[in-house]
Amino acid sequence: MNKLNFTIFAQNSVDDYVQQACLAAMSLRLTNPDSPIALITNDAVPIKYKQLFDHIVPIPFDDQSANSEWKVENRWKIYHATPFKETAVIDSDMLVLSDLQHWQKTLDKYDVFYVDKVQTYRGEWADNFHYRRAFVKKKLPNVYAGFHYFKKCEFAHNYYKWLELVMNNWELFYGQYAGGDFFQKWPSIDVSTAIVTKILQCENTITNDTSFPTFTHMKLHCQGWEKINVNNWQEQIGTYLNNDCNLKIGNYTQHGIFHYTEKSFCNEQIIKTYEEKLGIANV
């Protein structure tokens, strides 16, 4: 069975997404050590981290997010920039905490695959209504770009050409497919992906009803907490990472892909723990 090929897109803005991508790559090297990893970025990668990547690829074409805070406008380019014929994409603010190679057997069945159900830190299915009211009201497919997979093929090429079109004209498409009370006033890779999926009527082709692939989504209001009096999940519950880089949130050991979402999670202590485990020296 072929090894999963992982690609991470990182473009720095107000957040250091390259540092997050390097932490994600460290987690992959621990849990999926034989998998090739590509980083797509125009930003500098610290010398000590370059060894983590098999490929460092510049973002192609013109920078369409030069005046953007969140830097999502270039995300459709992953299809064109990845060096792999088959690509598993993870967001930069993720940790991979388990061997995922058994996912390949499932992913082999798809030309394009998107996660459409995410979990809480307790391993329960998350209620995402708080963040996805436009999805519910406009009956958009509940896809998440945080983890997705594609093969270089005709169907995928057409899908990502549509994604380019939607993201380059997002106000027009959002007005038509996600307008009204919950119209989002900035481009989103998830909303754009959902619109493409609806236009192409391919939801059943690119998602499934099984429990994997999926990931743990740590957005605050996804966790099913009855009372929330804080602004981020790290204030609500404890985080414990041991010297072997095993992660617990509260009393729950984390597995699979952990989408921490908050930039403050990628702190000096967590980075140092991974560096020491992998033997990465300061340069």
C-alpha positions as CSV (number, residue, x, y, z in Angstrom):
1,M,0.0,0.0,0.0
2,N,1.3,3.4,-0.9
3,K,2.2,5.9,1.9
4,L,0.0,8.9,2.3
5,N,1.5,12.1,0.8
6,F,0.8,15.1,3.0
7,T,0.8,18.7,1.8
8,I,0.5,21.8,4.0
9,F,-0.2,25.3,2.8
10,A,1.2,28.2,4.9
11,Q,1.2,31.9,4.1
12,N,2.1,34.2,7.0
13,S,-0.2,37.1,8.0
14,V,-0.9,38.3,11.5
15,D,-0.2,34.7,12.5
16,D,3.0,32.7,11.9
17,Y,1.5,29.9,9.8
18,V,4.9,28.7,8.7
19,Q,5.7,28.0,12.4
20,Q,2.4,26.1,12.7
21,A,3.2,24.2,9.6
22,C,6.6,23.2,11.0
23,L,4.9,21.9,14.2
24,A,2.4,20.0,12.1
25,A,5.3,18.4,10.1
26,M,7.1,17.5,13.3
27,S,3.9,15.7,14.5
28,L,3.8,13.8,11.1
29,R,7.4,12.8,11.4
30,L,6.7,11.2,14.8
31,T,3.5,9.3,13.8
32,N,3.8,8.8,10.0
33,P,7.6,8.8,9.6
34,D,7.7,7.4,6.1
35,S,5.2,9.7,4.5
36,P,6.5,12.4,2.2
37,I,5.6,16.0,3.3
38,A,5.3,19.1,1.1
39,L,5.1,22.7,2.3
40,I,3.6,25.3,-0.1
41,T,4.8,28.7,1.0
42,N,6.4,32.0,-0.2
43,D,7.7,32.7,3.4
44,A,11.0,31.8,4.9
45,V,11.3,28.4,6.6
46,P,13.8,28.3,9.5
47,I,16.9,26.3,8.5
48,K,16.4,23.7,11.3
49,Y,12.9,22.8,10.0
50,K,13.8,22.4,6.4
51,Q,14.7,18.8,7.0
52,L,11.1,18.1,7.9
53,F,9.9,18.6,4.3
54,D,10.6,16.5,1.2
55,H,9.5,19.5,-0.9
56,I,9.2,23.2,-0.2
57,V,7.1,24.7,-3.1
58,P,6.4,28.3,-3.8
59,I,2.8,29.5,-4.1
60,P,2.2,29.7,-7.9
61,F,0.8,32.5,-10.0
62,D,0.2,36.0,-8.6
63,D,-0.5,36.5,-4.9
64,Q,-4.3,37.0,-4.6
65,S,-4.2,37.6,-0.9
66,A,-1.8,40.5,-0.7
67,N,-4.3,42.7,1.0
68,S,-6.0,40.0,3.0
69,E,-5.7,39.3,6.7
70,W,-6.5,35.5,6.6
71,K,-4.6,34.6,3.4
72,V,-7.1,32.1,2.1
73,E,-7.5,33.4,-1.4
74,N,-4.6,31.3,-2.7
75,R,-5.8,28.0,-1.2
76,W,-7.3,26.7,-4.4
77,K,-3.7,26.6,-5.8
78,I,-2.8,23.6,-3.7
79,Y,-4.1,21.3,-6.4
80,H,-1.7,22.9,-8.9
81,A,1.3,23.3,-6.6
82,T,1.5,19.9,-4.8
83,P,4.3,17.7,-6.2
84,F,2.3,14.5,-5.6
85,K,-0.1,12.6,-7.8
86,E,-2.2,11.8,-4.7
87,T,-2.3,14.4,-1.9
88,A,-3.7,14.5,1.6
89,V,-4.0,18.1,2.7
90,I,-3.9,19.2,6.4
91,D,-4.3,22.7,7.8
92,S,-1.2,24.2,9.3
93,D,-2.8,24.5,12.7
94,M,-3.1,20.7,13.2
95,L,-1.2,18.0,14.9
96,V,-1.2,14.4,13.6
97,L,-1.2,12.2,16.7
98,S,-1.7,8.7,15.1
99,D,-0.5,6.6,12.2
100,L,-3.0,7.4,9.5
101,Q,-1.8,5.0,6.8
102,H,-4.9,2.8,7.2
103,W,-6.9,5.7,5.8
104,Q,-5.3,5.1,2.4
105,K,-7.5,2.1,1.7
106,T,-10.6,4.3,2.1
107,L,-9.1,7.3,0.2
108,D,-8.1,5.2,-2.7
109,K,-11.8,5.0,-3.6
110,Y,-12.1,8.7,-4.2
111,D,-10.8,11.2,-6.7
112,V,-11.6,14.0,-4.3
113,F,-12.5,13.5,-0.6
114,Y,-13.6,16.0,2.1
115,V,-14.4,15.5,5.7
116,D,-18.0,16.3,6.4
117,K,-18.2,15.4,10.2
118,V,-15.8,16.5,12.9
119,Q,-15.4,15.5,16.5
120,T,-15.1,17.1,19.9
121,Y,-12.0,16.4,22.1
122,R,-14.1,13.7,23.7
123,G,-14.5,11.8,20.4
124,E,-18.2,12.7,20.0
125,W,-19.6,14.2,16.8
126,A,-19.5,18.0,17.1
127,D,-22.4,20.3,16.7
128,N,-21.2,23.0,14.4
129,F,-24.4,25.1,14.1
130,H,-22.9,28.0,15.9
131,Y,-20.3,28.5,13.2
132,R,-22.3,27.2,10.2
133,R,-25.7,28.9,10.2
134,A,-25.4,29.8,6.6
135,F,-24.6,26.2,5.8
136,V,-27.8,25.1,7.5
137,K,-30.0,27.9,6.2
138,K,-28.8,27.6,2.6
139,K,-28.5,23.8,2.7
140,L,-24.8,23.8,1.8
141,P,-22.8,20.6,2.0
142,N,-21.1,20.4,5.4
143,V,-17.6,20.0,4.1
144,Y,-14.4,20.8,5.9
145,A,-11.2,21.7,4.0
146,G,-9.1,21.2,7.1
147,F,-8.4,17.7,5.8
148,H,-9.1,16.8,2.2
149,Y,-7.6,14.5,-0.4
150,F,-7.4,14.4,-4.2
151,K,-5.8,12.6,-7.0
152,K,-4.5,14.4,-10.1
153,C,-7.3,13.5,-12.5
154,E,-10.0,15.0,-14.7
155,F,-12.7,15.2,-12.0
156,A,-10.4,16.8,-9.5
157,H,-9.0,19.3,-12.0
158,N,-12.5,20.4,-12.9
159,Y,-13.4,20.6,-9.2
160,Y,-10.5,22.9,-8.3
161,K,-11.0,25.0,-11.4
162,W,-14.5,25.7,-10.0
163,L,-12.9,26.4,-6.7
164,E,-10.7,29.0,-8.3
165,L,-13.7,30.6,-10.0
166,V,-15.7,30.8,-6.8
167,M,-12.8,32.1,-4.7
168,N,-11.9,34.7,-7.3
169,N,-15.5,35.9,-7.4
170,W,-16.5,35.0,-3.8
171,E,-18.9,38.0,-3.2
172,L,-21.0,37.1,-6.3
173,F,-21.2,33.4,-5.4
174,Y,-21.7,34.0,-1.7
175,G,-24.6,36.3,-2.5
176,Q,-26.2,33.7,-4.7
177,Y,-25.6,30.5,-2.6
178,A,-24.9,31.8,1.0
179,G,-26.6,35.2,1.1
180,G,-29.1,36.6,3.5
181,D,-28.8,37.2,7.3
182,F,-25.6,35.1,7.6
183,F,-23.8,36.4,4.5
184,Q,-20.1,36.1,5.3
185,K,-18.2,39.3,4.4
186,W,-14.8,37.7,3.8
187,P,-13.8,34.7,1.7
188,S,-13.7,31.2,3.3
189,I,-12.2,28.1,2.0
190,D,-15.0,26.0,3.6
191,V,-17.8,28.1,2.3
192,S,-16.2,28.2,-1.2
193,T,-15.7,24.4,-1.1
194,A,-19.3,23.9,-0.1
195,I,-20.6,26.1,-2.9
196,V,-18.5,24.2,-5.5
197,T,-19.8,20.9,-4.1
198,K,-23.4,22.2,-4.4
199,I,-22.9,23.5,-7.9
200,L,-21.4,20.2,-9.1
201,Q,-23.9,18.1,-7.1
202,C,-21.1,15.9,-6.0
203,E,-21.5,15.7,-2.2
204,N,-22.2,11.9,-2.3
205,T,-19.1,11.5,-4.5
206,I,-16.6,13.3,-2.3
207,T,-17.9,12.4,1.3
208,N,-18.9,9.3,3.1
209,D,-21.0,8.2,6.1
210,T,-18.2,6.4,8.0
211,S,-16.4,7.6,11.0
212,F,-13.1,8.3,9.2
213,P,-11.4,10.2,7.8
214,T,-12.3,12.9,10.3
215,F,-10.5,15.2,12.7
216,T,-11.0,16.7,16.2
217,H,-12.1,20.3,15.8
218,M,-11.3,22.5,18.8
219,K,-13.4,25.5,18.1
220,L,-14.9,26.7,21.4
221,H,-18.6,26.3,20.6
222,C,-18.1,22.9,18.9
223,Q,-17.4,21.1,22.2
224,G,-20.9,20.7,23.6
225,W,-20.2,22.7,26.8
226,E,-23.3,23.9,28.5
227,K,-21.7,27.0,30.0
228,I,-19.0,29.0,28.2
229,N,-17.7,32.1,30.0
230,V,-14.4,32.3,28.2
231,N,-13.1,33.4,24.8
232,N,-11.0,30.4,23.9
233,W,-11.1,26.6,24.6
234,Q,-7.7,26.7,26.3
235,E,-9.2,28.8,29.1
236,Q,-12.0,26.2,29.5
237,I,-9.9,23.0,29.8
238,G,-6.4,21.9,30.5
239,T,-3.8,20.8,27.9
240,Y,-1.2,18.2,28.7
241,L,1.6,17.1,26.4
242,N,4.2,14.7,27.7
243,N,7.8,14.2,26.6
244,D,6.7,11.5,24.1
245,C,4.3,14.1,22.5
246,N,1.2,12.3,23.7
247,L,-1.6,14.9,24.1
248,K,-4.4,15.0,26.6
249,I,-7.2,17.5,26.7
250,G,-8.8,17.3,30.1
251,N,-8.8,13.5,30.8
252,Y,-9.1,12.5,27.1
253,T,-6.1,11.2,25.2
254,Q,-6.1,12.6,21.7
255,H,-5.7,10.5,18.5
256,G,-5.9,11.1,14.8
257,I,-5.8,14.7,13.6
258,F,-6.1,17.4,16.2
259,H,-7.2,20.8,14.9
260,Y,-6.2,23.2,17.7
261,T,-7.5,26.4,15.8
262,E,-6.0,28.9,18.3
263,K,-2.5,30.2,17.5
264,S,-1.5,30.4,21.2
265,F,-1.6,26.6,21.4
266,C,1.5,26.6,19.2
267,N,3.7,27.9,22.0
268,E,7.3,27.7,22.9
269,Q,6.9,24.7,25.2
270,I,5.0,22.5,22.8
271,I,7.5,23.4,20.0
272,K,10.4,22.6,22.3
273,T,8.9,19.2,23.3
274,Y,8.5,18.2,19.7
275,E,12.0,19.4,18.8
276,E,13.6,17.4,21.7
277,K,11.7,14.3,20.8
278,L,12.9,14.5,17.2
279,G,16.4,15.7,18.0
280,I,16.1,18.9,16.1
281,A,18.9,21.2,17.1
282,N,18.7,25.0,17.3
283,V,20.4,26.6,14.4
